[in-house]
Amino acid sequence: MFAEFQPDDLHAHPVVAHAREEAEKAFASSPYTYIKRSAPSPAKTIPGADAPLPAAVAENSLAVDAACSGNPGAMEYRGVHVASRQEIFHFGPMYGTNNIGEFLAIVHGLALLKQKGFDMPIYSDSVNAINWIKQKKCKTKLPRDAKTEELFHLIERAEKWLRENTYTTRILKWETKQWGEIPADFGRK
C-alpha cells in the first residue's frame, strides 16, 4: 500500500485540494483577517497586568526589555504595551548580550510604532541602549565571529534604520528603583 503512494496523489484528493485552496487564500490575504484584536491572548499577557502603574508612567506606552542567559549567551527581547501588559513583539533567543538586546528592542519598537502610525513613548531600563540609540550606533564590545555574524547583521540593519529614519517617539528611562521592574521584564533575576 505505501509502496504505491506518491506525494502528488494528495493534491488530487478533494479534502487536501480544499485545504490547500484555503491555505493559499489565507496566505494571500491580510493576517488581520485571522487575528482577533478584541482580547489579548492569555499566553501573550504578562503577569501583573492588574498591578497599578505609578502615576508618573504613561499608560499608553511601550516597554521594552532584554534577557540573556549568560552574558554573552542566549539573548531575547520583547516589547509590551504598558497599560494592557500585552506582549506586542518578541525576538530570540539568539547568541548575544543583554545590552545588544536592549538596543535592538528599542529599534524594533521605534520601527513598529512608525510603521503602524502609533504615537506613544517607549520605556527602557537600559541607560546604555538609550545612549546607543541617541548615537545611532550599537557600541558593543562583543567580538564579531562566526557565532555572532547573524546578530551583527541585525545590528547593522538596526543602525541603518536609525540613520535613514526620523521619528518623534520619546524614549524614556524606566526608573526601576522607584517604579519596580519594567513591564517587559522577563523575571529571571
PyMOL CGO cylinders between C-alpha atoms (Angstrom):
from pymol import cmd
from pymol.cgo import CYLINDER

trace = [
    CYLINDER, 0.00, 0.00, 0.00, 2.69, 2.52, 0.97, 0.3, 1, 1, 1, 1, 1, 1,
    CYLINDER, 2.69, 2.52, 0.97, 4.88, 1.48, -1.94, 0.3, 1, 1, 1, 1, 1, 1,
    CYLINDER, 4.88, 1.48, -1.94, 2.19, 2.71, -4.32, 0.3, 1, 1, 1, 1, 1, 1,
    CYLINDER, 2.19, 2.71, -4.32, 1.79, 6.08, -2.60, 0.3, 1, 1, 1, 1, 1, 1,
    CYLINDER, 1.79, 6.08, -2.60, 3.01, 9.14, -4.48, 0.3, 1, 1, 1, 1, 1, 1,
    CYLINDER, 3.01, 9.14, -4.48, 3.10, 12.60, -2.82, 0.3, 1, 1, 1, 1, 1, 1,
    CYLINDER, 3.10, 12.60, -2.82, 1.34, 14.09, -5.86, 0.3, 1, 1, 1, 1, 1, 1,
    CYLINDER, 1.34, 14.09, -5.86, -1.65, 11.82, -5.13, 0.3, 1, 1, 1, 1, 1, 1,
    CYLINDER, -1.65, 11.82, -5.13, -2.53, 14.06, -2.17, 0.3, 1, 1, 1, 1, 1, 1,
    CYLINDER, -2.53, 14.06, -2.17, -3.20, 17.07, -4.40, 0.3, 1, 1, 1, 1, 1, 1,
    CYLINDER, -3.20, 17.07, -4.40, -5.92, 15.15, -6.25, 0.3, 1, 1, 1, 1, 1, 1,
    CYLINDER, -5.92, 15.15, -6.25, -7.76, 14.25, -3.03, 0.3, 1, 1, 1, 1, 1, 1,
    CYLINDER, -7.76, 14.25, -3.03, -10.80, 16.59, -2.59, 0.3, 1, 1, 1, 1, 1, 1,
    CYLINDER, -10.80, 16.59, -2.59, -10.16, 17.28, 1.13, 0.3, 1, 1, 1, 1, 1, 1,
    CYLINDER, -10.16, 17.28, 1.13, -6.49, 18.09, 0.50, 0.3, 1, 1, 1, 1, 1, 1,
    CYLINDER, -6.49, 18.09, 0.50, -7.34, 20.23, -2.52, 0.3, 1, 1, 1, 1, 1, 1,
    CYLINDER, -7.34, 20.23, -2.52, -9.84, 22.21, -0.43, 0.3, 1, 1, 1, 1, 1, 1,
    CYLINDER, -9.84, 22.21, -0.43, -7.35, 22.61, 2.44, 0.3, 1, 1, 1, 1, 1, 1,
    CYLINDER, -7.35, 22.61, 2.44, -4.68, 23.78, 0.01, 0.3, 1, 1, 1, 1, 1, 1,
    CYLINDER, -4.68, 23.78, 0.01, -7.12, 26.26, -1.53, 0.3, 1, 1, 1, 1, 1, 1,
    CYLINDER, -7.12, 26.26, -1.53, -7.99, 27.61, 1.95, 0.3, 1, 1, 1, 1, 1, 1,
    CYLINDER, -7.99, 27.61, 1.95, -4.29, 27.85, 2.87, 0.3, 1, 1, 1, 1, 1, 1,
    CYLINDER, -4.29, 27.85, 2.87, -3.45, 29.75, -0.31, 0.3, 1, 1, 1, 1, 1, 1,
    CYLINDER, -3.45, 29.75, -0.31, -6.38, 32.11, 0.28, 0.3, 1, 1, 1, 1, 1, 1,
    CYLINDER, -6.38, 32.11, 0.28, -5.22, 32.73, 3.86, 0.3, 1, 1, 1, 1, 1, 1,
    CYLINDER, -5.22, 32.73, 3.86, -1.63, 33.26, 2.77, 0.3, 1, 1, 1, 1, 1, 1,
    CYLINDER, -1.63, 33.26, 2.77, -2.68, 35.83, 0.14, 0.3, 1, 1, 1, 1, 1, 1,
    CYLINDER, -2.68, 35.83, 0.14, -4.95, 37.81, 2.49, 0.3, 1, 1, 1, 1, 1, 1,
    CYLINDER, -4.95, 37.81, 2.49, -4.18, 40.10, 5.41, 0.3, 1, 1, 1, 1, 1, 1,
    CYLINDER, -4.18, 40.10, 5.41, -3.21, 38.32, 8.63, 0.3, 1, 1, 1, 1, 1, 1,
    CYLINDER, -3.21, 38.32, 8.63, -5.63, 40.60, 10.48, 0.3, 1, 1, 1, 1, 1, 1,
    CYLINDER, -5.63, 40.60, 10.48, -8.47, 38.66, 8.88, 0.3, 1, 1, 1, 1, 1, 1,
    CYLINDER, -8.47, 38.66, 8.88, -7.42, 35.75, 11.08, 0.3, 1, 1, 1, 1, 1, 1,
    CYLINDER, -7.42, 35.75, 11.08, -6.18, 37.58, 14.19, 0.3, 1, 1, 1, 1, 1, 1,
    CYLINDER, -6.18, 37.58, 14.19, -8.68, 38.67, 16.81, 0.3, 1, 1, 1, 1, 1, 1,
    CYLINDER, -8.68, 38.67, 16.81, -7.86, 42.17, 18.09, 0.3, 1, 1, 1, 1, 1, 1,
    CYLINDER, -7.86, 42.17, 18.09, -10.57, 42.38, 20.74, 0.3, 1, 1, 1, 1, 1, 1,
    CYLINDER, -10.57, 42.38, 20.74, -8.94, 40.49, 23.60, 0.3, 1, 1, 1, 1, 1, 1,
    CYLINDER, -8.94, 40.49, 23.60, -5.27, 39.77, 24.24, 0.3, 1, 1, 1, 1, 1, 1,
    CYLINDER, -5.27, 39.77, 24.24, -4.27, 36.15, 24.19, 0.3, 1, 1, 1, 1, 1, 1,
    CYLINDER, -4.27, 36.15, 24.19, -3.76, 34.90, 27.76, 0.3, 1, 1, 1, 1, 1, 1,
    CYLINDER, -3.76, 34.90, 27.76, -0.44, 33.36, 26.70, 0.3, 1, 1, 1, 1, 1, 1,
    CYLINDER, -0.44, 33.36, 26.70, 0.76, 36.76, 25.50, 0.3, 1, 1, 1, 1, 1, 1,
    CYLINDER, 0.76, 36.76, 25.50, -0.30, 38.80, 28.53, 0.3, 1, 1, 1, 1, 1, 1,
    CYLINDER, -0.30, 38.80, 28.53, 2.46, 39.48, 31.01, 0.3, 1, 1, 1, 1, 1, 1,
    CYLINDER, 2.46, 39.48, 31.01, 1.80, 38.58, 34.67, 0.3, 1, 1, 1, 1, 1, 1,
    CYLINDER, 1.80, 38.58, 34.67, 0.97, 41.56, 36.88, 0.3, 1, 1, 1, 1, 1, 1,
    CYLINDER, 0.97, 41.56, 36.88, -1.39, 43.18, 34.38, 0.3, 1, 1, 1, 1, 1, 1,
    CYLINDER, -1.39, 43.18, 34.38, -3.70, 44.14, 37.22, 0.3, 1, 1, 1, 1, 1, 1,
    CYLINDER, -3.70, 44.14, 37.22, -0.93, 45.78, 39.29, 0.3, 1, 1, 1, 1, 1, 1,
    CYLINDER, -0.93, 45.78, 39.29, -1.33, 49.56, 39.44, 0.3, 1, 1, 1, 1, 1, 1,
    CYLINDER, -1.33, 49.56, 39.44, 1.12, 51.68, 37.47, 0.3, 1, 1, 1, 1, 1, 1,
    CYLINDER, 1.12, 51.68, 37.47, 3.00, 54.56, 39.11, 0.3, 1, 1, 1, 1, 1, 1,
    CYLINDER, 3.00, 54.56, 39.11, 1.32, 57.91, 38.42, 0.3, 1, 1, 1, 1, 1, 1,
    CYLINDER, 1.32, 57.91, 38.42, 4.43, 59.15, 36.55, 0.3, 1, 1, 1, 1, 1, 1,
    CYLINDER, 4.43, 59.15, 36.55, 4.20, 56.35, 33.95, 0.3, 1, 1, 1, 1, 1, 1,
    CYLINDER, 4.20, 56.35, 33.95, 2.41, 56.96, 30.65, 0.3, 1, 1, 1, 1, 1, 1,
    CYLINDER, 2.41, 56.96, 30.65, -0.10, 54.11, 30.37, 0.3, 1, 1, 1, 1, 1, 1,
    CYLINDER, -0.10, 54.11, 30.37, -0.35, 54.25, 26.59, 0.3, 1, 1, 1, 1, 1, 1,
    CYLINDER, -0.35, 54.25, 26.59, 3.29, 53.38, 26.05, 0.3, 1, 1, 1, 1, 1, 1,
    CYLINDER, 3.29, 53.38, 26.05, 5.57, 50.54, 25.03, 0.3, 1, 1, 1, 1, 1, 1,
    CYLINDER, 5.57, 50.54, 25.03, 8.04, 48.98, 27.48, 0.3, 1, 1, 1, 1, 1, 1,
    CYLINDER, 8.04, 48.98, 27.48, 10.97, 47.02, 26.08, 0.3, 1, 1, 1, 1, 1, 1,
    CYLINDER, 10.97, 47.02, 26.08, 13.44, 44.73, 27.80, 0.3, 1, 1, 1, 1, 1, 1,
    CYLINDER, 13.44, 44.73, 27.80, 16.00, 42.06, 27.04, 0.3, 1, 1, 1, 1, 1, 1,
    CYLINDER, 16.00, 42.06, 27.04, 17.16, 38.98, 28.87, 0.3, 1, 1, 1, 1, 1, 1,
    CYLINDER, 17.16, 38.98, 28.87, 20.30, 36.94, 28.47, 0.3, 1, 1, 1, 1, 1, 1,
    CYLINDER, 20.30, 36.94, 28.47, 21.14, 33.51, 29.86, 0.3, 1, 1, 1, 1, 1, 1,
    CYLINDER, 21.14, 33.51, 29.86, 24.83, 34.15, 30.42, 0.3, 1, 1, 1, 1, 1, 1,
    CYLINDER, 24.83, 34.15, 30.42, 26.36, 37.34, 29.08, 0.3, 1, 1, 1, 1, 1, 1,
    CYLINDER, 26.36, 37.34, 29.08, 27.07, 36.68, 26.30, 0.3, 1, 1, 1, 1, 1, 1,
    CYLINDER, 27.07, 36.68, 26.30, 24.57, 33.90, 25.92, 0.3, 1, 1, 1, 1, 1, 1,
    CYLINDER, 24.57, 33.90, 25.92, 21.06, 33.14, 24.72, 0.3, 1, 1, 1, 1, 1, 1,
    CYLINDER, 21.06, 33.14, 24.72, 19.61, 36.66, 24.31, 0.3, 1, 1, 1, 1, 1, 1,
    CYLINDER, 19.61, 36.66, 24.31, 16.00, 37.59, 23.65, 0.3, 1, 1, 1, 1, 1, 1,
    CYLINDER, 16.00, 37.59, 23.65, 13.94, 40.76, 23.84, 0.3, 1, 1, 1, 1, 1, 1,
    CYLINDER, 13.94, 40.76, 23.84, 10.33, 41.86, 23.78, 0.3, 1, 1, 1, 1, 1, 1,
    CYLINDER, 10.33, 41.86, 23.78, 8.00, 44.83, 23.74, 0.3, 1, 1, 1, 1, 1, 1,
    CYLINDER, 8.00, 44.83, 23.74, 4.95, 45.05, 25.99, 0.3, 1, 1, 1, 1, 1, 1,
    CYLINDER, 4.95, 45.05, 25.99, 2.07, 47.55, 25.91, 0.3, 1, 1, 1, 1, 1, 1,
    CYLINDER, 2.07, 47.55, 25.91, 2.27, 49.08, 29.38, 0.3, 1, 1, 1, 1, 1, 1,
    CYLINDER, 2.27, 49.08, 29.38, -1.43, 49.56, 30.19, 0.3, 1, 1, 1, 1, 1, 1,
    CYLINDER, -1.43, 49.56, 30.19, -2.64, 46.14, 29.00, 0.3, 1, 1, 1, 1, 1, 1,
    CYLINDER, -2.64, 46.14, 29.00, 0.61, 44.23, 29.67, 0.3, 1, 1, 1, 1, 1, 1,
    CYLINDER, 0.61, 44.23, 29.67, 0.08, 42.56, 26.29, 0.3, 1, 1, 1, 1, 1, 1,
    CYLINDER, 0.08, 42.56, 26.29, 3.24, 41.36, 24.57, 0.3, 1, 1, 1, 1, 1, 1,
    CYLINDER, 3.24, 41.36, 24.57, 3.43, 43.18, 21.23, 0.3, 1, 1, 1, 1, 1, 1,
    CYLINDER, 3.43, 43.18, 21.23, 6.61, 41.61, 19.88, 0.3, 1, 1, 1, 1, 1, 1,
    CYLINDER, 6.61, 41.61, 19.88, 9.21, 39.05, 20.90, 0.3, 1, 1, 1, 1, 1, 1,
    CYLINDER, 9.21, 39.05, 20.90, 12.52, 38.12, 19.30, 0.3, 1, 1, 1, 1, 1, 1,
    CYLINDER, 12.52, 38.12, 19.30, 15.02, 35.37, 20.05, 0.3, 1, 1, 1, 1, 1, 1,
    CYLINDER, 15.02, 35.37, 20.05, 16.71, 33.68, 21.59, 0.3, 1, 1, 1, 1, 1, 1,
    CYLINDER, 16.71, 33.68, 21.59, 19.97, 34.09, 19.71, 0.3, 1, 1, 1, 1, 1, 1,
    CYLINDER, 19.97, 34.09, 19.71, 23.54, 34.38, 20.90, 0.3, 1, 1, 1, 1, 1, 1,
    CYLINDER, 23.54, 34.38, 20.90, 24.30, 37.93, 22.08, 0.3, 1, 1, 1, 1, 1, 1,
    CYLINDER, 24.30, 37.93, 22.08, 24.49, 40.25, 25.08, 0.3, 1, 1, 1, 1, 1, 1,
    CYLINDER, 24.49, 40.25, 25.08, 21.87, 41.93, 27.20, 0.3, 1, 1, 1, 1, 1, 1,
    CYLINDER, 21.87, 41.93, 27.20, 22.89, 45.43, 26.05, 0.3, 1, 1, 1, 1, 1, 1,
    CYLINDER, 22.89, 45.43, 26.05, 22.58, 44.43, 22.39, 0.3, 1, 1, 1, 1, 1, 1,
    CYLINDER, 22.58, 44.43, 22.39, 19.12, 43.01, 23.10, 0.3, 1, 1, 1, 1, 1, 1,
    CYLINDER, 19.12, 43.01, 23.10, 18.08, 46.24, 24.84, 0.3, 1, 1, 1, 1, 1, 1,
    CYLINDER, 18.08, 46.24, 24.84, 19.30, 48.27, 21.84, 0.3, 1, 1, 1, 1, 1, 1,
    CYLINDER, 19.30, 48.27, 21.84, 17.57, 46.05, 19.28, 0.3, 1, 1, 1, 1, 1, 1,
    CYLINDER, 17.57, 46.05, 19.28, 14.34, 46.10, 21.34, 0.3, 1, 1, 1, 1, 1, 1,
    CYLINDER, 14.34, 46.10, 21.34, 14.21, 49.90, 21.23, 0.3, 1, 1, 1, 1, 1, 1,
    CYLINDER, 14.21, 49.90, 21.23, 14.87, 50.00, 17.47, 0.3, 1, 1, 1, 1, 1, 1,
    CYLINDER, 14.87, 50.00, 17.47, 12.24, 47.28, 16.92, 0.3, 1, 1, 1, 1, 1, 1,
    CYLINDER, 12.24, 47.28, 16.92, 9.77, 49.36, 18.93, 0.3, 1, 1, 1, 1, 1, 1,
    CYLINDER, 9.77, 49.36, 18.93, 10.61, 52.57, 17.05, 0.3, 1, 1, 1, 1, 1, 1,
    CYLINDER, 10.61, 52.57, 17.05, 10.22, 50.90, 13.66, 0.3, 1, 1, 1, 1, 1, 1,
    CYLINDER, 10.22, 50.90, 13.66, 6.95, 49.18, 14.62, 0.3, 1, 1, 1, 1, 1, 1,
    CYLINDER, 6.95, 49.18, 14.62, 5.38, 52.34, 16.05, 0.3, 1, 1, 1, 1, 1, 1,
    CYLINDER, 5.38, 52.34, 16.05, 6.39, 54.34, 12.99, 0.3, 1, 1, 1, 1, 1, 1,
    CYLINDER, 6.39, 54.34, 12.99, 5.10, 51.64, 10.61, 0.3, 1, 1, 1, 1, 1, 1,
    CYLINDER, 5.10, 51.64, 10.61, 1.74, 51.44, 12.41, 0.3, 1, 1, 1, 1, 1, 1,
    CYLINDER, 1.74, 51.44, 12.41, 1.44, 55.22, 12.84, 0.3, 1, 1, 1, 1, 1, 1,
    CYLINDER, 1.44, 55.22, 12.84, 1.18, 55.00, 16.65, 0.3, 1, 1, 1, 1, 1, 1,
    CYLINDER, 1.18, 55.00, 16.65, 2.31, 57.88, 18.82, 0.3, 1, 1, 1, 1, 1, 1,
    CYLINDER, 2.31, 57.88, 18.82, 3.41, 56.63, 22.22, 0.3, 1, 1, 1, 1, 1, 1,
    CYLINDER, 3.41, 56.63, 22.22, 6.66, 56.71, 24.21, 0.3, 1, 1, 1, 1, 1, 1,
    CYLINDER, 6.66, 56.71, 24.21, 8.99, 53.77, 24.64, 0.3, 1, 1, 1, 1, 1, 1,
    CYLINDER, 8.99, 53.77, 24.64, 10.33, 52.92, 28.08, 0.3, 1, 1, 1, 1, 1, 1,
    CYLINDER, 10.33, 52.92, 28.08, 13.67, 51.17, 28.53, 0.3, 1, 1, 1, 1, 1, 1,
    CYLINDER, 13.67, 51.17, 28.53, 15.56, 50.46, 31.75, 0.3, 1, 1, 1, 1, 1, 1,
    CYLINDER, 15.56, 50.46, 31.75, 18.91, 50.47, 29.89, 0.3, 1, 1, 1, 1, 1, 1,
    CYLINDER, 18.91, 50.47, 29.89, 20.96, 53.69, 30.02, 0.3, 1, 1, 1, 1, 1, 1,
    CYLINDER, 20.96, 53.69, 30.02, 23.47, 52.12, 27.59, 0.3, 1, 1, 1, 1, 1, 1,
    CYLINDER, 23.47, 52.12, 27.59, 20.85, 51.23, 25.00, 0.3, 1, 1, 1, 1, 1, 1,
    CYLINDER, 20.85, 51.23, 25.00, 19.19, 54.65, 25.21, 0.3, 1, 1, 1, 1, 1, 1,
    CYLINDER, 19.19, 54.65, 25.21, 22.60, 56.30, 24.66, 0.3, 1, 1, 1, 1, 1, 1,
    CYLINDER, 22.60, 56.30, 24.66, 23.38, 53.98, 21.73, 0.3, 1, 1, 1, 1, 1, 1,
    CYLINDER, 23.38, 53.98, 21.73, 20.05, 54.97, 20.14, 0.3, 1, 1, 1, 1, 1, 1,
    CYLINDER, 20.05, 54.97, 20.14, 20.94, 58.67, 20.50, 0.3, 1, 1, 1, 1, 1, 1,
    CYLINDER, 20.94, 58.67, 20.50, 24.31, 57.93, 18.85, 0.3, 1, 1, 1, 1, 1, 1,
    CYLINDER, 24.31, 57.93, 18.85, 22.64, 55.70, 16.21, 0.3, 1, 1, 1, 1, 1, 1,
    CYLINDER, 22.64, 55.70, 16.21, 25.36, 53.14, 16.93, 0.3, 1, 1, 1, 1, 1, 1,
    CYLINDER, 25.36, 53.14, 16.93, 25.48, 49.89, 18.91, 0.3, 1, 1, 1, 1, 1, 1,
    CYLINDER, 25.48, 49.89, 18.91, 28.79, 50.25, 20.75, 0.3, 1, 1, 1, 1, 1, 1,
    CYLINDER, 28.79, 50.25, 20.75, 29.11, 46.63, 21.81, 0.3, 1, 1, 1, 1, 1, 1,
    CYLINDER, 29.11, 46.63, 21.81, 32.46, 45.05, 22.59, 0.3, 1, 1, 1, 1, 1, 1,
    CYLINDER, 32.46, 45.05, 22.59, 31.18, 41.62, 21.62, 0.3, 1, 1, 1, 1, 1, 1,
    CYLINDER, 31.18, 41.62, 21.62, 33.61, 40.09, 19.10, 0.3, 1, 1, 1, 1, 1, 1,
    CYLINDER, 33.61, 40.09, 19.10, 32.31, 39.60, 15.58, 0.3, 1, 1, 1, 1, 1, 1,
    CYLINDER, 32.31, 39.60, 15.58, 32.90, 35.98, 14.58, 0.3, 1, 1, 1, 1, 1, 1,
    CYLINDER, 32.90, 35.98, 14.58, 31.04, 33.05, 13.07, 0.3, 1, 1, 1, 1, 1, 1,
    CYLINDER, 31.04, 33.05, 13.07, 28.95, 32.66, 16.25, 0.3, 1, 1, 1, 1, 1, 1,
    CYLINDER, 28.95, 32.66, 16.25, 27.82, 36.32, 16.22, 0.3, 1, 1, 1, 1, 1, 1,
    CYLINDER, 27.82, 36.32, 16.22, 27.68, 37.04, 12.48, 0.3, 1, 1, 1, 1, 1, 1,
    CYLINDER, 27.68, 37.04, 12.48, 23.87, 36.76, 12.22, 0.3, 1, 1, 1, 1, 1, 1,
    CYLINDER, 23.87, 36.76, 12.22, 23.49, 39.06, 15.24, 0.3, 1, 1, 1, 1, 1, 1,
    CYLINDER, 23.49, 39.06, 15.24, 25.82, 41.65, 13.69, 0.3, 1, 1, 1, 1, 1, 1,
    CYLINDER, 25.82, 41.65, 13.69, 23.67, 41.64, 10.55, 0.3, 1, 1, 1, 1, 1, 1,
    CYLINDER, 23.67, 41.64, 10.55, 20.68, 42.56, 12.75, 0.3, 1, 1, 1, 1, 1, 1,
    CYLINDER, 20.68, 42.56, 12.75, 22.72, 45.30, 14.46, 0.3, 1, 1, 1, 1, 1, 1,
    CYLINDER, 22.72, 45.30, 14.46, 23.70, 46.72, 11.05, 0.3, 1, 1, 1, 1, 1, 1,
    CYLINDER, 23.70, 46.72, 11.05, 20.05, 46.72, 9.94, 0.3, 1, 1, 1, 1, 1, 1,
    CYLINDER, 20.05, 46.72, 9.94, 19.04, 48.49, 13.16, 0.3, 1, 1, 1, 1, 1, 1,
    CYLINDER, 19.04, 48.49, 13.16, 21.78, 51.12, 12.79, 0.3, 1, 1, 1, 1, 1, 1,
    CYLINDER, 21.78, 51.12, 12.79, 20.80, 51.65, 9.15, 0.3, 1, 1, 1, 1, 1, 1,
    CYLINDER, 20.80, 51.65, 9.15, 17.17, 52.13, 10.17, 0.3, 1, 1, 1, 1, 1, 1,
    CYLINDER, 17.17, 52.13, 10.17, 18.23, 54.74, 12.75, 0.3, 1, 1, 1, 1, 1, 1,
    CYLINDER, 18.23, 54.74, 12.75, 20.33, 56.62, 10.17, 0.3, 1, 1, 1, 1, 1, 1,
    CYLINDER, 20.33, 56.62, 10.17, 17.65, 56.57, 7.47, 0.3, 1, 1, 1, 1, 1, 1,
    CYLINDER, 17.65, 56.57, 7.47, 14.52, 57.29, 9.52, 0.3, 1, 1, 1, 1, 1, 1,
    CYLINDER, 14.52, 57.29, 9.52, 13.21, 60.13, 11.61, 0.3, 1, 1, 1, 1, 1, 1,
    CYLINDER, 13.21, 60.13, 11.61, 10.80, 59.64, 14.48, 0.3, 1, 1, 1, 1, 1, 1,
    CYLINDER, 10.80, 59.64, 14.48, 9.07, 61.69, 17.15, 0.3, 1, 1, 1, 1, 1, 1,
    CYLINDER, 9.07, 61.69, 17.15, 8.77, 58.83, 19.63, 0.3, 1, 1, 1, 1, 1, 1,
    CYLINDER, 8.77, 58.83, 19.63, 10.07, 59.76, 23.06, 0.3, 1, 1, 1, 1, 1, 1,
    CYLINDER, 10.07, 59.76, 23.06, 12.46, 57.20, 24.54, 0.3, 1, 1, 1, 1, 1, 1,
    CYLINDER, 12.46, 57.20, 24.54, 12.12, 57.35, 28.30, 0.3, 1, 1, 1, 1, 1, 1,
    CYLINDER, 12.12, 57.35, 28.30, 14.17, 55.79, 31.08, 0.3, 1, 1, 1, 1, 1, 1,
    CYLINDER, 14.17, 55.79, 31.08, 12.17, 53.36, 33.20, 0.3, 1, 1, 1, 1, 1, 1,
    CYLINDER, 12.17, 53.36, 33.20, 13.04, 54.18, 36.82, 0.3, 1, 1, 1, 1, 1, 1,
    CYLINDER, 13.04, 54.18, 36.82, 13.31, 50.68, 38.27, 0.3, 1, 1, 1, 1, 1, 1,
    CYLINDER, 13.31, 50.68, 38.27, 14.32, 51.81, 41.79, 0.3, 1, 1, 1, 1, 1, 1,
    CYLINDER, 14.32, 51.81, 41.79, 11.18, 53.96, 42.08, 0.3, 1, 1, 1, 1, 1, 1,
    CYLINDER, 11.18, 53.96, 42.08, 8.68, 52.00, 39.98, 0.3, 1, 1, 1, 1, 1, 1,
    CYLINDER, 8.68, 52.00, 39.98, 9.77, 48.37, 40.22, 0.3, 1, 1, 1, 1, 1, 1,
    CYLINDER, 9.77, 48.37, 40.22, 10.57, 46.13, 37.26, 0.3, 1, 1, 1, 1, 1, 1,
    CYLINDER, 10.57, 46.13, 37.26, 9.67, 47.29, 33.78, 0.3, 1, 1, 1, 1, 1, 1,
    CYLINDER, 9.67, 47.29, 33.78, 6.51, 45.58, 32.45, 0.3, 1, 1, 1, 1, 1, 1,
    CYLINDER, 6.51, 45.58, 32.45, 8.53, 43.86, 29.70, 0.3, 1, 1, 1, 1, 1, 1,
    CYLINDER, 8.53, 43.86, 29.70, 10.88, 42.25, 32.26, 0.3, 1, 1, 1, 1, 1, 1,
    CYLINDER, 10.88, 42.25, 32.26, 11.45, 38.53, 31.79, 0.3, 1, 1, 1, 1, 1, 1,
    CYLINDER, 11.45, 38.53, 31.79, 11.55, 37.91, 35.56, 0.3, 1, 1, 1, 1, 1, 1,
    CYLINDER, 11.55, 37.91, 35.56, 14.82, 35.97, 35.61, 0.3, 1, 1, 1, 1, 1, 1,
    CYLINDER, 14.82, 35.97, 35.61, 16.83, 37.89, 38.21, 0.3, 1, 1, 1, 1, 1, 1,
]
cmd.load_cgo(trace, "trace")
